[in-house]
Amino acid sequence: MDYSEWMRLSSRLPASFVPNPLSAALARLRSEGHEVLDLTVSNPTRCGFRYPEADICAALGSPLVLSYDPDAQGSRSARKAIAAHHGNGLRAEELQLTASTSEGYGLLFKLLGDPGDEVLVPSPSYPLFDWLARLEGLSARALPSYFHERWHLDMGALEAALSPRTRAVVVVNPNNPTGHFLSLREWADLTNFCARAGLALLVDEVFADYALEPPTDRLATALLDLEPPCPVFLLSGLSKVAALPQLKLGWIAVRGPGAAEHLEALAFLADQYLSVSAPAQAAAPRLLELAPALREQILARLHANLMALDSSLEGHPHLARLPVEGGWSVLLRRPAVDSDEACALRLLETQGVLIHPGSFFDLHGDGHLVLSLLGPETTFRSGIRGLVAAL
């Protein structure tokens, strides 16, 4: 009997693991030794930033890592340092540590929903939410934003998407890849809507420290709202805050009605895994002290690459980039003479330039490419020259 006939995998998994044409072409080119100018890079440890290696290694070499003293909520010293990083009255008692932001979503989806329930997730946005929800037995429904001079949350679409099985709304502030912050007006409307509908609000703020062209009415952080009318769960982590994705330390800040009960339940869920490593927790206070200097380097890189893009687009009126309020990405508009995926594949094959098609992030219609601003400046400039020449 064929294996597939007697062992059926969970329907939560993809129907196929065959790579898409862009991924397949990238793997082939790299296996053949071709140089690829990667304008999608999001791993800061591969981008040439100066890390204080001795200080990081010393923090990870603390004697505290030699003992195992598990706390389901996370070590108090790490939580105190995280609370101090965020400010806005956040207390260590309001924090739950996780191994990553993705694990944080998994815990929250377990906390808030039963199999078959729904969460509303931002669109356009990073495609991870659909899978994180699906792996917990939930369904993700799109909560669209629209662009008119800047990006706006579509409150009408939010109300239309609500169903009896909706349990939570997810927003990313600033969004990835559109880079837009919620406005203060949108925040008030959103929290009041969630309070009326009995929904929790999950706010992903991993890029909150990277404001590039912020509007004056932006919501800098959801923690400005000390007493939100609905349950609010704010997610972040060392991956972006300290540019250390390999150390796998995230957190959830909990506020609003029922916060104490929600924290107790999250600690119970976390206690079943105890996945947060002792070295990351022991090192967290020192790593957060070192983080501002790393963020300063990253912000300088983001601004430099954005300026280089603007300079390259001069004299090419058929190409334009959208405003970048914050984050590490930029959206480029182009004539939709072919699909975004076909355009990305053509750029890779003919110019050796790797970009994301807009469709990867659920940008509807064709005519959008998504670029990372994080990569080394020489690589970015070379990639943009090839991109502009081909478009």
C-alpha positions in Angstrom: 0.0 0.0 0.0 1.3 3.4 -0.9 2.2 5.6 2.1 -0.2 8.3 1.1 -3.1 5.8 1.2 -2.7 4.9 4.9 -1.1 8.0 6.4 -3.2 11.2 5.8 -1.5 14.3 7.0 -3.5 17.1 8.7 -5.7 19.3 6.5 -4.1 22.3 8.3 -0.9 21.7 6.2 -0.5 22.9 2.6 -1.7 20.6 -0.1 1.7 20.7 -1.7 5.2 21.8 -0.8 6.3 22.4 -4.4 8.1 25.8 -4.6 6.5 28.6 -6.6 8.2 29.6 -9.9 10.1 32.5 -8.3 11.5 30.4 -5.5 12.4 27.6 -7.9 14.2 30.0 -10.2 16.1 31.6 -7.3 17.3 28.2 -6.1 18.4 27.2 -9.6 20.3 30.5 -10.2 22.1 30.2 -6.9 22.9 26.5 -7.4 24.5 27.5 -10.8 26.7 30.1 -9.0 24.9 33.2 -10.4 25.1 36.4 -8.4 21.7 37.6 -7.1 21.1 41.1 -5.9 18.6 40.4 -3.1 16.2 43.3 -2.5 14.0 41.2 -0.3 16.5 40.7 2.6 15.0 41.0 6.1 17.7 39.3 8.2 19.7 42.1 9.8 22.6 39.7 10.7 23.3 39.4 7.0 23.3 43.1 6.2 26.7 44.3 7.3 25.7 46.0 10.5 28.3 46.4 13.3 27.3 44.2 16.2 29.0 44.6 19.6 30.1 41.0 19.6 32.0 41.0 22.9 29.1 42.6 24.8 26.5 40.3 23.3 28.6 37.2 24.0 29.2 38.4 27.6 25.5 38.9 28.1 24.8 35.4 26.8 27.6 34.0 29.0 26.0 35.1 32.3 26.2 32.5 35.1 22.4 32.6 35.2 22.3 30.5 32.1 23.7 27.5 34.0 20.7 27.1 36.2 17.1 26.1 35.2 14.5 28.1 37.1 11.5 28.1 34.8 8.8 30.8 35.1 5.8 30.3 32.8 5.4 34.0 32.4 9.1 34.6 31.8 11.9 35.7 34.1 11.1 38.9 36.0 14.4 40.5 35.2 13.7 40.2 31.5 10.1 41.4 31.8 11.3 44.5 33.8 13.8 45.3 31.1 11.2 45.0 28.4 8.7 47.1 30.3 11.4 49.8 30.7 12.1 49.7 26.9 8.5 50.3 26.1 7.7 52.8 28.8 4.2 54.3 28.8 3.5 52.8 32.3 4.0 49.2 31.2 4.7 46.9 34.1 6.6 43.6 34.2 3.3 42.0 35.5 1.6 42.9 32.2 4.0 40.9 30.1 4.2 37.3 28.9 7.4 36.1 27.3 7.4 33.9 24.2 10.1 32.3 22.0 9.0 34.5 19.1 6.2 36.8 17.9 4.9 33.9 15.8 4.6 31.7 19.0 2.9 34.6 20.6 0.2 34.5 17.9 -0.1 30.8 18.4 -0.7 31.3 22.1 -3.2 34.1 21.6 -5.2 32.1 19.0 -5.3 29.2 21.4 -6.5 31.6 24.1 -9.2 33.4 22.2 -10.7 30.9 19.7 -12.1 27.4 19.3 -11.7 25.3 16.1 -13.8 26.9 13.4 -13.7 30.4 14.9 -12.4 33.4 12.9 -9.8 36.2 13.2 -9.7 39.2 11.1 -6.2 39.9 9.7 -4.8 42.9 7.8 -4.7 43.0 4.0 -2.3 43.8 2.5 0.2 42.4 4.9 2.7 39.6 5.5 1.2 36.2 4.5 2.1 34.5 7.8 -1.3 35.2 9.5 -3.3 32.8 7.4 -1.1 29.9 8.3 -0.7 30.8 12.0 -4.5 30.8 12.3 -5.0 27.7 10.2 -2.5 25.7 12.3 -4.6 26.5 15.4 -7.8 25.4 13.7 -9.0 29.0 13.0 -9.9 30.8 9.8 -8.4 34.1 8.9 -10.5 36.7 7.1 -9.1 39.7 5.4 -9.4 43.1 7.0 -8.6 45.5 4.1 -6.8 48.8 4.0 -7.1 51.2 1.1 -4.7 53.8 -0.3 -5.8 57.4 -0.8 -2.7 59.6 -0.5 -1.9 57.3 2.4 -3.1 54.0 3.7 -6.3 53.9 5.7 -8.1 51.2 7.7 -11.4 50.3 6.1 -13.8 50.5 9.0 -16.8 49.7 6.7 -15.1 46.5 5.6 -14.3 45.7 9.2 -18.0 45.8 10.1 -19.0 43.8 7.0 -16.4 41.1 7.8 -17.8 40.5 11.4 -19.5 37.2 11.9 -20.8 35.3 14.9 -17.6 33.3 15.0 -15.2 36.3 14.9 -13.1 36.4 18.0 -10.3 38.9 17.4 -8.9 41.6 15.1 -5.2 41.7 14.2 -3.4 44.9 13.1 0.2 45.7 12.4 1.5 49.1 13.5 3.3 50.0 11.3 2.2 47.6 8.7 4.4 45.3 6.7 4.9 45.9 3.8 2.8 49.1 3.4 4.6 50.8 6.3 1.6 52.7 7.5 0.8 53.5 11.1 -2.7 53.6 12.4 -3.9 57.1 13.0 -5.2 58.1 16.4 -8.7 58.4 15.0 -8.5 54.9 13.6 -7.3 53.5 16.9 -10.2 55.1 18.8 -12.7 53.7 16.2 -11.1 50.3 16.2 -11.0 49.9 20.0 -14.5 51.1 20.4 -15.7 48.7 17.6 -13.9 45.8 19.3 -15.5 46.7 22.7 -19.0 46.8 21.1 -18.5 43.5 19.3 -16.8 41.7 22.2 -13.6 41.2 20.3 -9.9 41.1 21.4 -7.4 43.3 19.5 -4.0 42.0 18.7 -1.4 44.7 17.8 1.9 43.7 16.2 4.4 46.5 16.8 7.7 44.8 15.9 8.5 47.7 13.5 7.3 50.5 15.9 10.9 51.7 16.5 11.5 52.4 12.8 9.5 55.5 11.9 10.7 56.9 8.6 8.1 59.4 7.3 5.6 59.4 10.2 2.5 61.5 9.9 1.7 63.8 12.8 -1.5 61.9 13.7 0.1 58.4 13.9 -0.4 56.0 16.8 3.2 55.6 17.9 2.3 52.7 20.1 -0.9 51.1 21.4 0.6 51.4 24.9 -0.3 55.1 24.8 -3.8 53.9 25.6 -3.5 53.1 29.3 -7.1 51.8 29.6 -8.4 50.6 26.3 -12.1 49.6 26.2 -11.4 46.2 24.8 -8.7 43.5 25.5 -5.5 44.6 23.8 -2.5 42.2 23.2 0.6 44.0 22.0 3.3 41.8 20.4 7.0 42.6 19.8 10.4 40.9 20.2 14.2 41.1 20.0 14.1 40.2 16.3 13.4 43.8 15.3 13.9 45.7 18.6 17.5 44.6 19.0 18.1 43.2 15.4 18.7 39.8 16.9 16.3 37.3 15.3 18.4 34.3 16.2 17.9 34.8 19.9 14.2 33.9 19.7 12.7 36.1 22.4 9.3 37.8 22.0 6.7 39.1 24.3 3.0 40.0 24.7 1.9 43.0 26.7 -1.7 42.7 27.9 -4.1 45.5 28.8 -7.8 46.2 28.8 -10.7 44.4 30.4 -9.9 41.0 31.8 -6.1 41.6 31.6 -5.3 39.7 34.8 -7.3 36.6 33.7 -5.8 36.7 30.2 -2.3 36.8 31.6 -3.1 33.9 33.9 -4.4 31.9 31.0 -1.4 32.8 28.8 1.0 31.6 31.5 -0.9 28.3 31.7 -0.5 27.9 27.9 3.1 28.8 28.0 3.7 26.4 30.9 2.8 23.5 28.6 5.8 24.3 26.4 8.3 26.4 28.4 9.9 27.3 25.1 11.7 30.5 26.0 15.4 29.8 26.4 17.2 30.7 29.7 20.2 32.4 27.9 17.9 34.7 26.0 16.0 35.7 29.1 19.2 36.2 31.2 20.8 38.3 28.4 17.7 40.4 27.7 18.4 43.4 30.0 21.9 43.9 28.5 20.7 43.3 25.0 18.0 45.9 25.3 20.7 48.3 26.6 22.7 47.7 23.4 19.7 47.8 21.1 19.5 51.6 20.5 22.9 51.7 18.8 21.9 48.9 16.5 18.5 50.6 15.7 20.4 53.8 14.9 22.5 52.0 12.3 19.4 50.4 10.8 17.5 53.7 10.6 20.5 55.3 8.9 20.5 52.5 6.3 16.8 52.7 5.7 16.9 56.4 5.1 20.0 56.1 2.8 18.4 53.4 0.7 15.1 55.4 0.5 17.1 58.4 -0.7 18.9 56.3 -3.3 15.6 54.9 -4.5 14.1 58.4 -4.9 17.2 59.5 -6.8 17.0 56.5 -9.2 13.3 57.1 -9.9 13.9 60.7 -11.1 13.3 60.9 -14.8 11.1 57.8 -14.7 7.6 59.1 -14.2 6.1 55.6 -15.0 7.6 54.4 -11.7 6.8 55.7 -8.2 7.2 54.7 -4.7 4.5 55.0 -2.0 5.0 56.8 1.3 6.9 54.8 3.9 5.7 55.9 7.3 7.7 53.2 9.0 9.2 49.7 8.8 11.8 48.1 6.5 10.0 47.9 3.2 8.8 50.1 0.4 6.2 49.6 -2.3 7.0 50.5 -5.9 4.3 51.2 -8.4 4.9 50.3 -12.0 2.8 49.9 -15.2 0.9 46.7 -15.0 2.0 45.4 -18.4 2.3 41.9 -16.9 1.5 40.2 -13.6 3.5 41.1 -10.5 4.8 37.5 -10.3 5.8 37.5 -14.0 7.6 40.8 -13.5 9.5 39.5 -10.5 10.5 36.4 -12.4 11.6 38.5 -15.3 13.7 40.8 -13.1 15.4 37.8 -11.5 16.1 36.0 -14.8 17.3 39.0 -16.8 18.8 41.3 -14.2 19.7 39.0 -11.3 17.5 41.2 -9.1 15.3 39.6 -6.5 12.1 41.5 -5.4 8.8 40.4 -4.0 5.7 40.6 -6.2 2.9 42.6 -4.6 0.6 39.6 -4.8 2.8 37.9 -2.2 1.4 40.4 0.4 -2.1 40.3 -0.9 -1.9 43.6 -2.8 -4.8 43.3 -5.2 -4.3 43.9 -8.9 -1.0 44.1 -10.6 1.5 47.0 -10.7 3.2 46.7 -7.3 6.6 45.4 -6.3 7.9 45.2 -2.7 11.5 46.0 -1.9 13.4 45.8 1.4 15.3 48.9 2.5 17.5 46.9 4.9 20.2 45.5 2.6 23.7 47.0 2.1 23.7 50.3 0.2 25.9 49.1 -2.6 23.8 46.1 -3.2 20.6 48.1 -3.0 21.8 50.7 -5.5 23.0 48.1 -8.0 19.7 46.3 -7.7 17.7 49.4 -8.2 19.7 50.3 -11.4 18.9 46.9 -12.8 15.3 47.2 -11.8 14.8 50.6 -13.3 16.5 49.6 -16.5 14.2 46.6 -16.9 11.0 48.5 -16.1 
